[in-house]
Structures are given as C-alpha cells and as structure tokens.
Amino acid sequence: MGLYMGLGGITTMEPGETLTVAWEYVDKKDHGPNYVSASFISRFGTPTVATLQTSVQSVRGHEFIYYGQLQGSGNATAIQFNVGNFE
C-alpha cells in the first residue's frame, strides 16, 4: 500500500466547494483502486473535507488517468492532496 502525501501546491477550499484532482503514474498503467484525501495545512474552526468519488479513465486504450473529488464543509481551510493505492 502506498500513500503519497502533500501533492501539488497548497489549495484553499471554501465551504461547499468541490475540488477535482487528476493524477497518473509515470508508467501510465492501471494501478488498481486509488483514493484521494486532504492534508490540512491550516484551519479555522472545524472544517471537514469528504471524498466524493474516485474514478479511472483509460486514454487511447492503454494510458490510465485517475480522478478524485473532494468537498469541503464547515470553514475555509488550506489543504494539499494525498493519493493512496493498494499496491
């Protein structure tokens, strides 16, 4: 199992906002089930970030791109993305 934390730049998520992130692996192959979550960089009050969905799409039949959606509630917060897989 792999967990890749703090990917990308710091993003501010407002209450009710949905963020979509896409990622792929260097070998462009299918790496099985993946998930996305948030690392909190700063917070005010009690923010919550929930994973709405993750999916994978095959491009040109042999390159795989993963997508994930996070939605925030509570207060605005600064986050970075985490991506995990079960390899």
VMD Tcl script that draws the C-alpha trace (Angstrom):
set ca {
  {0.00 0.00 0.00}
  {1.32 3.41 -0.94}
  {0.36 6.81 0.46}
  {1.69 9.89 -1.30}
  {1.11 12.93 0.88}
  {1.21 16.65 0.27}
  {0.95 16.52 -3.52}
  {0.68 19.71 -5.54}
  {0.55 23.21 -4.18}
  {-1.48 24.45 -1.24}
  {-5.13 24.94 -2.21}
  {-7.76 26.87 -0.28}
  {-11.11 25.10 -0.10}
  {-14.21 27.12 0.69}
  {-17.29 25.64 2.42}
  {-19.43 23.74 -0.09}
  {-16.73 23.88 -2.78}
  {-15.91 20.73 -4.73}
  {-12.35 20.27 -6.00}
  {-11.35 17.79 -8.68}
  {-7.82 16.45 -8.93}
  {-6.31 14.22 -11.63}
  {-3.14 12.15 -11.45}
  {-1.32 9.47 -13.38}
  {1.66 7.24 -12.79}
  {4.92 7.51 -14.75}
  {4.36 4.12 -16.41}
  {0.79 5.19 -17.39}
  {-0.56 1.78 -16.31}
  {-3.56 0.82 -14.19}
  {-2.55 0.71 -10.52}
  {-5.84 -0.67 -9.19}
  {-8.06 1.10 -6.64}
  {-6.85 4.57 -5.68}
  {-8.22 7.14 -3.27}
  {-7.72 10.84 -2.61}
  {-7.84 12.71 0.70}
  {-6.67 16.02 2.14}
  {-3.80 17.08 4.38}
  {-4.85 20.13 6.39}
  {-2.28 22.92 6.20}
  {-4.30 25.42 8.20}
  {-7.81 25.54 9.56}
  {-10.19 27.89 11.28}
  {-12.95 26.34 13.38}
  {-13.74 22.77 12.40}
  {-13.50 22.20 8.64}
  {-14.44 18.88 7.10}
  {-13.32 17.53 3.75}
  {-15.04 14.46 2.34}
  {-14.07 12.31 -0.63}
  {-16.98 12.25 -3.06}
  {-15.65 9.81 -5.60}
  {-12.60 8.48 -7.36}
  {-12.50 7.01 -10.84}
  {-10.07 5.91 -13.50}
  {-10.23 6.56 -17.21}
  {-8.35 4.76 -19.97}
  {-6.95 7.12 -22.57}
  {-6.18 5.70 -26.01}
  {-6.79 2.23 -24.56}
  {-3.53 1.94 -22.64}
  {-2.86 5.08 -20.59}
  {-4.73 5.44 -17.30}
  {-5.63 8.73 -15.60}
  {-7.19 8.81 -12.13}
  {-9.67 11.41 -10.90}
  {-10.88 12.28 -7.42}
  {-13.29 14.80 -5.96}
  {-13.18 16.38 -2.50}
  {-15.89 18.57 -0.99}
  {-15.43 20.95 1.92}
  {-17.86 21.98 4.64}
  {-17.62 23.97 7.85}
  {-15.00 26.69 7.41}
  {-12.49 27.52 4.69}
  {-9.24 25.60 5.00}
  {-5.92 25.24 3.21}
  {-5.12 21.71 2.05}
  {-2.79 19.61 -0.04}
  {-3.85 16.39 -1.73}
  {-2.93 12.89 -0.63}
  {-3.20 9.95 -3.01}
  {-3.15 6.33 -1.88}
  {-3.24 2.97 -3.63}
  {-3.29 -0.65 -2.56}
  {-0.23 -1.98 -4.37}
}
mol new
graphics top color blue
foreach p $ca { graphics top sphere $p radius 0.5 }
foreach p [lrange $ca 0 end-1] q [lrange $ca 1 end] { graphics top cylinder $p $q radius 0.2 }
display resetview
